[in-house]
Amino acid sequence: MIHLQAPIKDSDIKQLKVGEKVLISGTIYTARDQAHIRLLKEENYPIPIDGSIIYYVGPTPKKEGFAIGASGPTSSYRMDELAVPLMEDGLKLMIGKGDRSEGFRQAMIKNNAVYLIATGGAGALLSSRIKSSKIVAYEDLGAEAIYELEVDNFPCFVAYDVHGNNIFKDKL
């Protein structure tokens, strides 16, 4: 098991191998396709990208006493082309669910980034690892706004690593 503290360094990325469990603590950001589209139109990003982590999630409304509502991962393939410019600007980890395109994988390797998967269907459990949340950009997008999340031991698995391995294709 690997423990990572955000923001992520290049040395963190190189140690990650497909199939390993990763626990993340620190600040991560949420963004889905509409937020990515807006980010790419910005002259200056409204969030730090270099060394950052983006979680593909559209959280449900929070209930009294909780930092956020259910926060399960969304399918990631919709962000494949949109994620490449962000990786070129230093995005290091993306968290979602499902397989990605070969073009995404190659860009990820080239830009020293890694794709992690979180367990789909476990949104309530995952949200228990989120200690605080606030909208930091594109509030008009509702659940697709960009949230800044403070997480503690947020559980993921390495799906693609920078060594070219793929959890969806390789035998572990």
Summary of the structure (lengths in Angstrom):
residues: 172
radius of gyration: 14.6
end to end distance: 15.3
largest distance: 43.6
contacts: 565
relative contact order: 0.24
helix: 27%
strand: 31%
